[in-house]
């Protein structure tokens, strides 16, 4: 599973935004921003292998996809209770397990979880260049 | 915005420091909502500060 960060310069800072988890970080030097993004993800218990794809894009391979899914769910739920987001076929317990990262979600389940949160997400399948 | 000002505002929403890593300080409301603040010196870019504060404002402790 891959995600990306968008990088740009504002005044004296380099900013990186990670849209899939609604995260943002910054530092003073362009050459440090990759390190800051990796550390930002580490703070969320998500281990990634990151590389600079271009001046404005950092690509990250998520080593344990369940940790990313857990973080996306947690951040999207915010202060809503588990009861508020639970629905038929997706109990509070199940939701909690995915949110803790203790259960793997299939693509269909992940879509169902996002829909339960009312999230406007798009899952993109991209073939890597050979 | 100065980093100290951002931290004061986070504290004003009842957010507390959870842990520090090499490049970030992790702040949260104690109910699972967290945000990482870069430890890079200097001013916090307006875009970043607003994004962090919006989250704190919407999820006070």
N, CA and C atoms of all chains as a GROMACS GRO file, in nm:
protein
  573
    1UNK      N    1   0.085  -0.119   0.000
    1UNK     CA    2   0.000   0.000   0.000
    1UNK      C    3   0.089   0.125   0.000
    2UNK      N    4   0.061   0.214  -0.092
    2UNK     CA    5   0.139   0.338  -0.103
    2UNK      C    6   0.053   0.460  -0.074
    3UNK      N    7   0.111   0.558  -0.010
    3UNK     CA    8   0.045   0.689   0.004
    3UNK      C    9   0.147   0.796  -0.034
    4UNK      N   10   0.099   0.916  -0.053
    4UNK     CA   11   0.191   1.022  -0.092
    4UNK      C   12   0.177   1.144   0.000
    5UNK      N   13   0.281   1.225  -0.001
    5UNK     CA   14   0.278   1.355   0.067
    5UNK      C   15   0.309   1.461  -0.038
    6UNK      N   16   0.240   1.573  -0.026
    6UNK     CA   17   0.263   1.684  -0.117
    6UNK      C   18   0.359   1.782  -0.047
    7UNK      N   19   0.460   1.826  -0.119
    7UNK     CA   20   0.562   1.914  -0.057
    7UNK      C   21   0.565   2.050  -0.125
    8UNK      N   22   0.572   2.156  -0.046
    8UNK     CA   23   0.589   2.289  -0.104
    8UNK      C   24   0.660   2.381  -0.004
    9UNK      N   25   0.706   2.494  -0.054
    9UNK     CA   26   0.779   2.590   0.030
    9UNK      C   27   0.690   2.709   0.059
   10UNK      N   28   0.691   2.752   0.186
   10UNK     CA   29   0.614   2.870   0.224
   10UNK      C   30   0.704   2.954   0.316
   11UNK      N   31   0.733   3.073   0.276
   11UNK     CA   32   0.828   3.159   0.348
   11UNK      C   33   0.960   3.082   0.368
   12UNK      N   34   0.999   3.061   0.495
   12UNK     CA   35   1.127   2.993   0.518
   12UNK      C   36   1.112   2.844   0.549
   13UNK      N   37   0.992   2.791   0.530
   13UNK     CA   38   0.968   2.652   0.569
   13UNK      C   39   0.931   2.563   0.451
   14UNK      N   40   0.964   2.436   0.466
   14UNK     CA   41   0.920   2.333   0.372
   14UNK      C   42   0.807   2.258   0.440
   15UNK      N   43   0.693   2.254   0.374
   15UNK     CA   44   0.574   2.193   0.433
   15UNK      C   45   0.543   2.064   0.357
   16UNK      N   46   0.504   1.961   0.431
   16UNK     CA   47   0.460   1.835   0.368
   16UNK      C   48   0.323   1.800   0.423
   17UNK      N   49   0.230   1.777   0.333
   17UNK     CA   50   0.094   1.741   0.374
   17UNK      C   51   0.066   1.599   0.328
   18UNK      N   52   0.008   1.520   0.418
   18UNK     CA   53  -0.025   1.380   0.388
   18UNK      C   54  -0.177   1.368   0.387
   19UNK      N   55  -0.239   1.383   0.271
   19UNK     CA   56  -0.386   1.392   0.267
   19UNK      C   57  -0.460   1.269   0.320
   20UNK      N   58  -0.406   1.150   0.299
   20UNK     CA   59  -0.481   1.030   0.341
   20UNK      C   60  -0.501   1.023   0.492
   21UNK      N   61  -0.415   1.087   0.570
   21UNK     CA   62  -0.437   1.090   0.715
   21UNK      C   63  -0.460   1.232   0.765
   22UNK      N   64  -0.478   1.323   0.674
   22UNK     CA   65  -0.500   1.464   0.706
   22UNK      C   66  -0.388   1.516   0.799
   23UNK      N   67  -0.265   1.482   0.765
   23UNK     CA   68  -0.152   1.522   0.848
   23UNK      C   69  -0.066   1.626   0.779
   24UNK      N   70   0.005   1.705   0.859
   24UNK     CA   71   0.094   1.805   0.801
   24UNK      C   72   0.214   1.828   0.894
   25UNK      N   73   0.331   1.846   0.832
   25UNK     CA   74   0.449   1.877   0.910
   25UNK      C   75   0.535   1.976   0.832
   26UNK      N   76   0.643   2.023   0.895
   26UNK     CA   77   0.728   2.120   0.825
   26UNK      C   78   0.868   2.116   0.885
   27UNK      N   79   0.963   2.172   0.810
   27UNK     CA   80   1.099   2.191   0.860
   27UNK      C   81   1.164   2.304   0.781
   28UNK      N   82   1.286   2.338   0.818
   28UNK     CA   83   1.350   2.453   0.756
   28UNK      C   84   1.429   2.422   0.629
   29UNK      N   85   1.462   2.295   0.608
   29UNK     CA   86   1.547   2.261   0.494
   29UNK      C   87   1.480   2.158   0.405
   30UNK      N   88   1.488   2.179   0.276
   30UNK     CA   89   1.429   2.087   0.179
   30UNK      C   90   1.483   1.945   0.198
   31UNK      N   91   1.614   1.934   0.224
   31UNK     CA   92   1.672   1.799   0.234
   31UNK      C   93   1.630   1.724   0.360
   32UNK      N   94   1.567   1.794   0.456
   32UNK     CA   95   1.523   1.727   0.579
   32UNK      C   96   1.379   1.681   0.573
   33UNK      N   97   1.302   1.728   0.476
   33UNK     CA   98   1.157   1.707   0.481
   33UNK      C   99   1.119   1.558   0.474
   34UNK      N  100   1.198   1.479   0.402
   34UNK     CA  101   1.171   1.335   0.393
   34UNK      C  102   1.179   1.271   0.532
   35UNK      N  103   1.284   1.309   0.604
   35UNK     CA  104   1.306   1.258   0.739
   35UNK      C  105   1.191   1.298   0.832
   36UNK      N  106   1.144   1.421   0.817
   36UNK     CA  107   1.034   1.470   0.901
   36UNK      C  108   0.904   1.395   0.871
   37UNK      N  109   0.882   1.364   0.745
   37UNK     CA  110   0.759   1.291   0.709
   37UNK      C  111   0.764   1.149   0.767
   38UNK      N  112   0.880   1.085   0.757
   38UNK     CA  113   0.894   0.949   0.811
   38UNK      C  114   0.871   0.952   0.963
   39UNK      N  115   0.927   1.053   1.030
   39UNK     CA  116   0.911   1.066   1.175
   39UNK      C  117   0.766   1.094   1.211
   40UNK      N  118   0.699   1.177   1.130
   40UNK     CA  119   0.558   1.208   1.154
   40UNK      C  120   0.476   1.078   1.152
   41UNK      N  121   0.503   0.994   1.052
   41UNK     CA  122   0.430   0.868   1.039
   41UNK      C  123   0.464   0.775   1.156
   42UNK      N  124   0.590   0.775   1.196
   42UNK     CA  125   0.635   0.692   1.308
   42UNK      C  126   0.561   0.731   1.436
   43UNK      N  127   0.538   0.861   1.452
   43UNK     CA  128   0.462   0.913   1.567
   43UNK      C  129   0.321   0.853   1.572
   44UNK      N  130   0.272   0.814   1.456
   44UNK     CA  131   0.137   0.756   1.448
   44UNK      C  132   0.145   0.603   1.443
   45UNK      N  133   0.263   0.550   1.475
   45UNK     CA  134   0.286   0.405   1.472
   45UNK      C  135   0.272   0.345   1.333
   46UNK      N  136   0.302   0.425   1.232
   46UNK     CA  137   0.298   0.375   1.095
   46UNK      C  138   0.441   0.375   1.040
   47UNK      N  139   0.494   0.257   1.013
   47UNK     CA  140   0.629   0.248   0.956
   47UNK      C  141   0.620   0.254   0.805
   48UNK      N  142   0.703   0.342   0.748
   48UNK     CA  143   0.701   0.357   0.602
   48UNK      C  144   0.843   0.357   0.546
   49UNK      N  145   0.852   0.321   0.419
   49UNK     CA  146   0.976   0.341   0.343
   49UNK      C  147   0.943   0.454   0.249
   50UNK      N  148   1.015   0.566   0.263
   50UNK     CA  149   0.978   0.684   0.184
   50UNK      C  150   1.087   0.723   0.088
   51UNK      N  151   1.045   0.780  -0.024
   51UNK     CA  152   1.143   0.832  -0.120
   51UNK      C  153   1.084   0.956  -0.186
   52UNK      N  154   1.174   1.043  -0.227
   52UNK     CA  155   1.131   1.166  -0.294
   52UNK      C  156   1.102   1.131  -0.440
   53UNK      N  157   0.977   1.141  -0.479
   53UNK     CA  158   0.940   1.106  -0.615
   53UNK      C  159   0.966   1.223  -0.711
   54UNK      N  160   0.947   1.344  -0.659
   54UNK     CA  161   0.976   1.465  -0.736
   54UNK      C  162   0.992   1.579  -0.636
   55UNK      N  163   1.015   1.700  -0.685
   55UNK     CA  164   1.031   1.814  -0.594
   55UNK      C  165   0.910   1.830  -0.504
   56UNK      N  166   0.792   1.794  -0.557
   56UNK     CA  167   0.670   1.822  -0.482
   56UNK      C  168   0.598   1.698  -0.429
   57UNK      N  169   0.657   1.580  -0.449
   57UNK     CA  170   0.589   1.458  -0.404
   57UNK      C  171   0.684   1.362  -0.332
   58UNK      N  172   0.638   1.314  -0.215
   58UNK     CA  173   0.708   1.206  -0.144
   58UNK      C  174   0.617   1.084  -0.151
   59UNK      N  175   0.672   0.970  -0.194
   59UNK     CA  176   0.593   0.847  -0.200
   59UNK      C  177   0.634   0.760  -0.082
   60UNK      N  178   0.534   0.699  -0.018
   60UNK     CA  179   0.562   0.615   0.099
   60UNK      C  180   0.500   0.477   0.084
   61UNK      N  181   0.582   0.376   0.107
   61UNK     CA  182   0.530   0.240   0.110
   61UNK      C  183   0.499   0.209   0.257
   62UNK      N  184   0.374   0.176   0.284
   62UNK     CA  185   0.333   0.146   0.422
   62UNK      C  186   0.364  -0.001   0.449
   63UNK      N  187   0.451  -0.026   0.549
   63UNK     CA  188   0.498  -0.162   0.570
   63UNK      C  189   0.391  -0.252   0.632
   64UNK      N  190   0.305  -0.196   0.717
   64UNK     CA  191   0.195  -0.272   0.775
   64UNK      C  192   0.066  -0.197   0.746
   65UNK      N  193  -0.002  -0.230   0.635
   65UNK     CA  194  -0.121  -0.153   0.598
   65UNK      C  195  -0.226  -0.140   0.708
   66UNK      N  196  -0.235  -0.239   0.796
   66UNK     CA  197  -0.337  -0.229   0.902
   66UNK      C  198  -0.314  -0.109   0.994
   67UNK      N  199  -0.185  -0.069   1.008
   67UNK     CA  200  -0.156   0.046   1.095
   67UNK      C  201  -0.205   0.175   1.030
   68UNK      N  202  -0.198   0.180   0.897
   68UNK     CA  203  -0.248   0.299   0.827
   68UNK      C  204  -0.401   0.304   0.833
   69UNK      N  205  -0.462   0.190   0.808
   69UNK     CA  206  -0.609   0.184   0.813
   69UNK      C  207  -0.657   0.224   0.953
   70UNK      N  208  -0.588   0.173   1.055
   70UNK     CA  209  -0.624   0.206   1.193
   70UNK      C  210  -0.620   0.357   1.215
   71UNK      N  211  -0.514   0.420   1.167
   71UNK     CA  212  -0.497   0.564   1.188
   71UNK      C  213  -0.601   0.645   1.110
   72UNK      N  214  -0.629   0.602   0.988
   72UNK     CA  215  -0.730   0.672   0.907
   72UNK      C  216  -0.865   0.665   0.980
   73UNK      N  217  -0.901   0.547   1.029
   73UNK     CA  218  -1.030   0.531   1.097
   73UNK      C  219  -1.036   0.615   1.224
   74UNK      N  220  -0.928   0.611   1.300
   74UNK     CA  221  -0.922   0.685   1.427
   74UNK      C  222  -0.937   0.835   1.401
   75UNK      N  223  -0.865   0.882   1.301
   75UNK     CA  224  -0.866   1.026   1.274
   75UNK      C  225  -0.999   1.071   1.215
   76UNK      N  226  -1.061   0.984   1.138
   76UNK     CA  227  -1.190   1.021   1.080
   76UNK      C  228  -1.302   1.019   1.184
   77UNK      N  229  -1.294   0.924   1.278
   77UNK     CA  230  -1.401   0.913   1.378
   77UNK      C  231  -1.399   1.033   1.473
   78UNK      N  232  -1.278   1.086   1.501
   78UNK     CA  233  -1.267   1.203   1.589
   78UNK      C  234  -1.334   1.178   1.722
   79UNK      N  235  -1.429   1.263   1.759
   79UNK     CA  236  -1.494   1.246   1.890
   79UNK      C  237  -1.629   1.175   1.882
   80UNK      N  238  -1.661   1.119   1.764
   80UNK     CA  239  -1.784   1.037   1.755
   80UNK      C  240  -1.761   0.909   1.834
   81UNK      N  241  -1.869   0.857   1.896
   81UNK     CA  242  -1.853   0.731   1.970
   81UNK      C  243  -1.860   0.614   1.872
   82UNK      N  244  -1.814   0.498   1.920
   82UNK     CA  245  -1.819   0.378   1.836
   82UNK      C  246  -1.965   0.343   1.804
   83UNK      N  247  -2.054   0.370   1.898
   83UNK     CA  248  -2.197   0.340   1.875
   83UNK      C  249  -2.252   0.424   1.761
   84UNK      N  250  -2.203   0.547   1.752
   84UNK     CA  251  -2.251   0.637   1.645
   84UNK      C  252  -2.212   0.588   1.506
   85UNK      N  253  -2.096   0.524   1.496
   85UNK     CA  254  -2.050   0.483   1.364
   85UNK      C  255  -2.082   0.336   1.331
   86UNK      N  256  -2.116   0.259   1.435
   86UNK     CA  257  -2.149   0.117   1.412
   86UNK      C  258  -2.278   0.107   1.332
   87UNK      N  259  -2.288   0.005   1.254
   87UNK     CA  260  -2.408  -0.017   1.174
   87UNK      C  261  -2.424  -0.166   1.146
   88UNK      N  262  -2.529  -0.201   1.074
   88UNK     CA  263  -2.554  -0.341   1.044
   88UNK      C  264  -2.432  -0.401   0.971
   89UNK      N  265  -2.385  -0.512   1.022
   89UNK     CA  266  -2.270  -0.578   0.959
   89UNK      C  267  -2.137  -0.521   1.004
   90UNK      N  268  -2.138  -0.418   1.085
   90UNK     CA  269  -2.013  -0.358   1.136
   90UNK      C  270  -2.037  -0.314   1.281
   91UNK      N  271  -2.014  -0.408   1.371
   91UNK     CA  272  -2.043  -0.379   1.511
   91UNK      C  273  -1.937  -0.288   1.572
   92UNK      N  274  -1.967  -0.238   1.691
   92UNK     CA  275  -1.870  -0.153   1.765
   92UNK      C  276  -1.740  -0.227   1.787
   93UNK      N  277  -1.752  -0.356   1.825
   93UNK     CA  278  -1.632  -0.436   1.853
   93UNK      C  279  -1.546  -0.450   1.728
   94UNK      N  280  -1.612  -0.479   1.616
   94UNK     CA  281  -1.536  -0.494   1.491
   94UNK      C  282  -1.466  -0.363   1.456
   95UNK      N  283  -1.542  -0.255   1.466
   95UNK     CA  284  -1.486  -0.124   1.433
   95UNK      C  285  -1.362  -0.096   1.519
   96UNK      N  286  -1.377  -0.126   1.648
   96UNK     CA  287  -1.268  -0.102   1.743
   96UNK      C  288  -1.145  -0.185   1.707
   97UNK      N  289  -1.168  -0.309   1.663
   97UNK     CA  290  -1.055  -0.395   1.626
   97UNK      C  291  -0.978  -0.340   1.506
   98UNK      N  292  -1.052  -0.290   1.408
   98UNK     CA  293  -0.984  -0.232   1.290
   98UNK      C  294  -0.912  -0.103   1.331
   99UNK      N  295  -0.974  -0.029   1.420
   99UNK     CA  296  -0.916   0.099   1.464
   99UNK      C  297  -0.790   0.078   1.548
  100UNK      N  298  -0.785  -0.034   1.618
  100UNK     CA  299  -0.665  -0.065   1.697
  100UNK      C  300  -0.557  -0.129   1.612
  101UNK      N  301  -0.595  -0.169   1.492
  101UNK     CA  302  -0.499  -0.237   1.404
  101UNK      C  303  -0.481  -0.382   1.439
  102UNK      N  304  -0.577  -0.437   1.512
  102UNK     CA  305  -0.562  -0.578   1.551
  102UNK      C  306  -0.635  -0.671   1.454
  103UNK      N  307  -0.693  -0.616   1.350
  103UNK     CA  308  -0.763  -0.698   1.252
  103UNK      C  309  -0.737  -0.643   1.113
  104UNK      N  310  -0.710  -0.732   1.017
  104UNK     CA  311  -0.687  -0.689   0.879
  104UNK      C  312  -0.819  -0.664   0.808
  105UNK      N  313  -0.824  -0.556   0.733
  105UNK     CA  314  -0.946  -0.525   0.658
  105UNK      C  315  -0.925  -0.556   0.511
  106UNK      N  316  -1.024  -0.626   0.452
  106UNK     CA  317  -1.019  -0.646   0.307
  106UNK      C  318  -1.055  -0.512   0.242
  107UNK      N  319  -1.038  -0.505   0.112
  107UNK     CA  320  -1.071  -0.382   0.041
  107UNK      C  321  -1.219  -0.348   0.060
  108UNK      N  322  -1.303  -0.452   0.052
  108UNK     CA  323  -1.447  -0.431   0.066
  108UNK      C  324  -1.481  -0.381   0.206
  109UNK      N  325  -1.414  -0.439   0.307
  109UNK     CA  326  -1.439  -0.397   0.445
  109UNK      C  327  -1.390  -0.254   0.468
  110UNK      N  328  -1.274  -0.224   0.412
  110UNK     CA  329  -1.220  -0.088   0.428
  110UNK      C  330  -1.318   0.014   0.369
  111UNK      N  331  -1.373  -0.017   0.254
  111UNK     CA  332  -1.470   0.073   0.192
  111UNK      C  333  -1.593   0.089   0.281
  112UNK      N  334  -1.634  -0.022   0.342
  112UNK     CA  335  -1.752  -0.020   0.429
  112UNK      C  336  -1.725   0.068   0.553
  113UNK      N  337  -1.603   0.055   0.606
  113UNK     CA  338  -1.565   0.134   0.724
  113UNK      C  339  -1.564   0.283   0.690
  114UNK      N  340  -1.509   0.316   0.574
  114UNK     CA  341  -1.502   0.457   0.533
  114UNK      C  342  -1.642   0.512   0.512
  115UNK      N  343  -1.727   0.430   0.454
  115UNK     CA  344  -1.863   0.474   0.429
  115UNK      C  345  -1.938   0.496   0.561
  116UNK      N  346  -1.911   0.409   0.661
  116UNK     CA  347  -1.975   0.425   0.792
  116UNK      C  348  -1.935   0.558   0.856
  117UNK      N  349  -1.817   0.607   0.821
  117UNK     CA  350  -1.768   0.734   0.876
  117UNK      C  351  -1.810   0.853   0.788
  118UNK      N  352  -1.877   0.822   0.681
  118UNK     CA  353  -1.922   0.929   0.591
  118UNK      C  354  -1.806   0.995   0.519
  119UNK      N  355  -1.696   0.919   0.502
  119UNK     CA  356  -1.576   0.978   0.442
  119UNK      C  357  -1.582   0.976   0.290
  120UNK      N  358  -1.529   1.081   0.232
  120UNK     CA  359  -1.522   1.090   0.087
  120UNK      C  360  -1.380   1.049   0.045
  121UNK      N  361  -1.361   0.920   0.024
  121UNK     CA  362  -1.229   0.866  -0.010
  121UNK      C  363  -1.233   0.800  -0.146
  122UNK      N  364  -1.116   0.786  -0.205
  122UNK     CA  365  -1.105   0.720  -0.333
  122UNK      C  366  -0.988   0.622  -0.319
  123UNK      N  367  -1.011   0.496  -0.354
  123UNK     CA  368  -0.903   0.397  -0.346
  123UNK      C  369  -0.850   0.378  -0.487
  124UNK      N  370  -0.722   0.408  -0.504
  124UNK     CA  371  -0.662   0.405  -0.638
  124UNK      C  372  -0.569   0.284  -0.652
  125UNK      N  373  -0.586   0.208  -0.759
  125UNK     CA  374  -0.495   0.097  -0.787
  125UNK      C  375  -0.404   0.143  -0.900
  126UNK      N  376  -0.273   0.143  -0.876
  126UNK     CA  377  -0.179   0.192  -0.976
  126UNK      C  378  -0.072   0.088  -1.003
  127UNK      N  379  -0.049   0.061  -1.129
  127UNK     CA  380   0.057  -0.033  -1.162
  127UNK      C  381   0.191   0.042  -1.163
  128UNK      N  382   0.287  -0.012  -1.088
  128UNK     CA  383   0.418   0.053  -1.085
  128UNK      C  384   0.490   0.032  -1.217
  129UNK      N  385   0.571   0.130  -1.254
  129UNK     CA  386   0.650   0.119  -1.377
  129UNK      C  387   0.747   0.003  -1.365
  130UNK      N  388   0.765  -0.073  -1.473
  130UNK     CA  389   0.856  -0.190  -1.469
  130UNK      C  390   1.000  -0.144  -1.485
  131UNK      N  391   0.331   3.211   1.311
  131UNK     CA  392   0.302   3.203   1.453
  131UNK      C  393   0.420   3.141   1.527
  132UNK      N  394   0.450   3.194   1.645
  132UNK     CA  395   0.561   3.139   1.722
  132UNK      C  396   0.519   3.004   1.780
  133UNK      N  397   0.616   2.914   1.794
  133UNK     CA  398   0.586   2.781   1.848
  133UNK      C  399   0.524   2.792   1.987
  134UNK      N  400   0.578   2.885   2.070
  134UNK     CA  401   0.528   2.900   2.207
  134UNK      C  402   0.380   2.941   2.208
  135UNK      N  403   0.342   3.022   2.109
  135UNK     CA  404   0.203   3.066   2.100
  135UNK      C  405   0.112   2.948   2.063
  136UNK      N  406   0.158   2.866   1.971
  136UNK     CA  407   0.081   2.748   1.930
  136UNK      C  408   0.062   2.653   2.050
  137UNK      N  409   0.169   2.632   2.124
  137UNK     CA  410   0.162   2.541   2.240
  137UNK      C  411   0.064   2.595   2.345
  138UNK      N  412   0.069   2.728   2.368
  138UNK     CA  413  -0.022   2.790   2.465
  138UNK      C  414  -0.167   2.769   2.423
  139UNK      N  415  -0.193   2.785   2.294
  139UNK     CA  416  -0.329   2.767   2.244
  139UNK      C  417  -0.373   2.621   2.258
  140UNK      N  418  -0.282   2.528   2.229
  140UNK     CA  419  -0.316   2.386   2.245
  140UNK      C  420  -0.350   2.358   2.391
  141UNK      N  421  -0.270   2.413   2.481
  141UNK     CA  422  -0.296   2.394   2.625
  141UNK      C  423  -0.430   2.454   2.663
  142UNK      N  424  -0.464   2.565   2.597
  142UNK     CA  425  -0.593   2.630   2.622
  142UNK      C  426  -0.712   2.541   2.587
  143UNK      N  427  -0.692   2.451   2.492
  143UNK     CA  428  -0.798   2.355   2.457
  143UNK      C  429  -0.788   2.228   2.542
  144UNK      N  430  -0.700   2.231   2.639
  144UNK     CA  431  -0.685   2.117   2.729
  144UNK      C  432  -0.596   2.007   2.674
  145UNK      N  433  -0.525   2.037   2.563
  145UNK     CA  434  -0.438   1.936   2.504
  145UNK      C  435  -0.309   1.924   2.587
  146UNK      N  436  -0.258   1.803   2.592
  146UNK     CA  437  -0.136   1.778   2.670
  146UNK      C  438  -0.030   1.709   2.584
  147UNK      N  439   0.094   1.732   2.624
  147UNK     CA  440   0.206   1.666   2.554
  147UNK      C  441   0.206   1.517   2.588
  148UNK      N  442   0.207   1.433   2.486
  148UNK     CA  443   0.203   1.288   2.508
  148UNK      C  444   0.344   1.229   2.500
  149UNK      N  445   0.416   1.261   2.393
  149UNK     CA  446   0.552   1.211   2.381
  149UNK      C  447   0.631   1.294   2.279
  150UNK      N  448   0.761   1.277   2.283
  150UNK     CA  449   0.844   1.348   2.185
  150UNK      C  450   0.927   1.247   2.108
  151UNK      N  451   0.936   1.265   1.978
  151UNK     CA  452   1.022   1.181   1.896
  151UNK      C  453   1.135   1.270   1.842
  152UNK      N  454   1.213   1.216   1.753
  152UNK     CA  455   1.328   1.291   1.700
  152UNK      C  456   1.287   1.428   1.645
  153UNK      N  457   1.179   1.431   1.566
  153UNK     CA  458   1.142   1.556   1.500
  153UNK      C  459   1.005   1.613   1.539
  154UNK      N  460   0.932   1.544   1.624
  154UNK     CA  461   0.795   1.590   1.656
  154UNK      C  462   0.761   1.579   1.804
  155UNK      N  463   0.665   1.664   1.846
  155UNK     CA  464   0.604   1.652   1.977
  155UNK      C  465   0.461   1.608   1.951
  156UNK      N  466   0.420   1.504   2.019
  156UNK     CA  467   0.284   1.453   1.999
  156UNK      C  468   0.194   1.510   2.107
  157UNK      N  469   0.089   1.582   2.065
  157UNK     CA  470  -0.007   1.643   2.157
  157UNK      C  471  -0.142   1.576   2.139
  158UNK      N  472  -0.223   1.575   2.246
  158UNK     CA  473  -0.354   1.513   2.233
  158UNK      C  474  -0.452   1.558   2.340
  159UNK      N  475  -0.580   1.525   2.315
  159UNK     CA  476  -0.685   1.568   2.409
  159UNK      C  477  -0.714   1.462   2.516
  160UNK      N  478  -0.637   1.353   2.514
  160UNK     CA  479  -0.657   1.249   2.616
  160UNK      C  480  -0.771   1.155   2.581
  161UNK      N  481  -0.837   1.179   2.468
  161UNK     CA  482  -0.948   1.092   2.427
  161UNK      C  483  -0.922   1.032   2.290
  162UNK      N  484  -0.795   1.021   2.258
  162UNK     CA  485  -0.758   0.954   2.133
  162UNK      C  486  -0.730   1.047   2.015
  163UNK      N  487  -0.765   1.173   2.027
  163UNK     CA  488  -0.737   1.265   1.916
  163UNK      C  489  -0.599   1.327   1.940
  164UNK      N  490  -0.510   1.311   1.843
  164UNK     CA  491  -0.374   1.360   1.860
  164UNK      C  492  -0.328   1.436   1.735
  165UNK      N  493  -0.223   1.515   1.753
  165UNK     CA  494  -0.159   1.580   1.639
  165UNK      C  495  -0.012   1.596   1.671
  166UNK      N  496   0.069   1.587   1.568
  166UNK     CA  497   0.214   1.598   1.586
  166UNK      C  498   0.260   1.738   1.546
  167UNK      N  499   0.336   1.799   1.635
  167UNK     CA  500   0.389   1.932   1.606
  167UNK      C  501   0.539   1.920   1.578
  168UNK      N  502   0.581   1.969   1.463
  168UNK     CA  503   0.722   1.962   1.426
  168UNK      C  504   0.809   2.037   1.527
  169UNK      N  505   0.925   1.980   1.558
  169UNK     CA  506   1.017   2.046   1.651
  169UNK      C  507   1.118   2.134   1.578
  170UNK      N  508   1.096   2.154   1.450
  170UNK     CA  509   1.185   2.240   1.372
  170UNK      C  510   1.185   2.381   1.432
  171UNK      N  511   1.301   2.442   1.449
  171UNK     CA  512   1.305   2.576   1.509
  171UNK      C  513   1.244   2.682   1.418
  172UNK      N  514   1.217   2.796   1.477
  172UNK     CA  515   1.160   2.907   1.398
  172UNK      C  516   1.009   2.910   1.404
  173UNK      N  517   0.954   2.994   1.320
  173UNK     CA  518   0.809   3.014   1.316
  173UNK      C  519   0.735   2.891   1.264
  174UNK      N  520   0.615   2.869   1.316
  174UNK     CA  521   0.530   2.763   1.262
  174UNK      C  522   0.455   2.826   1.144
  175UNK      N  523   0.465   2.766   1.023
  175UNK     CA  524   0.394   2.823   0.909
  175UNK      C  525   0.244   2.835   0.940
  176UNK      N  526   0.184   2.943   0.890
  176UNK     CA  527   0.043   2.972   0.918
  176UNK      C  528  -0.047   2.853   0.881
  177UNK      N  529  -0.021   2.795   0.765
  177UNK     CA  530  -0.103   2.684   0.716
  177UNK      C  531  -0.102   2.566   0.815
  178UNK      N  532   0.018   2.537   0.866
  178UNK     CA  533   0.034   2.425   0.959
  178UNK      C  534  -0.034   2.458   1.092
  179UNK      N  535  -0.008   2.578   1.144
  179UNK     CA  536  -0.066   2.618   1.274
  179UNK      C  537  -0.218   2.613   1.268
  180UNK      N  538  -0.275   2.662   1.161
  180UNK     CA  539  -0.422   2.665   1.148
  180UNK      C  540  -0.481   2.525   1.146
  181UNK      N  541  -0.412   2.436   1.077
  181UNK     CA  542  -0.460   2.298   1.065
  181UNK      C  543  -0.457   2.228   1.201
  182UNK      N  544  -0.351   2.250   1.275
  182UNK     CA  545  -0.339   2.187   1.407
  182UNK      C  546  -0.442   2.246   1.504
  183UNK      N  547  -0.454   2.378   1.501
  183UNK     CA  548  -0.548   2.443   1.594
  183UNK      C  549  -0.694   2.410   1.562
  184UNK      N  550  -0.724   2.392   1.434
  184UNK     CA  551  -0.861   2.355   1.395
  184UNK      C  552  -0.898   2.221   1.460
  185UNK      N  553  -0.802   2.129   1.457
  185UNK     CA  554  -0.827   1.998   1.515
  185UNK      C  555  -0.848   2.009   1.667
  186UNK      N  556  -0.765   2.090   1.732
  186UNK     CA  557  -0.776   2.107   1.876
  186UNK      C  558  -0.909   2.176   1.914
  187UNK      N  559  -0.944   2.276   1.833
  187UNK     CA  560  -1.069   2.350   1.857
  187UNK      C  561  -1.189   2.256   1.846
  188UNK      N  562  -1.186   2.167   1.748
  188UNK     CA  563  -1.298   2.076   1.725
  188UNK      C  564  -1.299   1.959   1.823
  189UNK      N  565  -1.184   1.935   1.886
  189UNK     CA  566  -1.174   1.820   1.978
  189UNK      C  567  -1.108   1.861   2.110
  190UNK      N  568  -1.171   1.951   2.185
  190UNK     CA  569  -1.109   1.993   2.312
  190UNK      C  570  -1.113   1.880   2.414
  191UNK      N  571  -1.027   1.890   2.515
  191UNK     CA  572  -1.022   1.785   2.618
  191UNK      C  573  -1.145   1.795   2.706
   0.00000   0.00000   0.00000
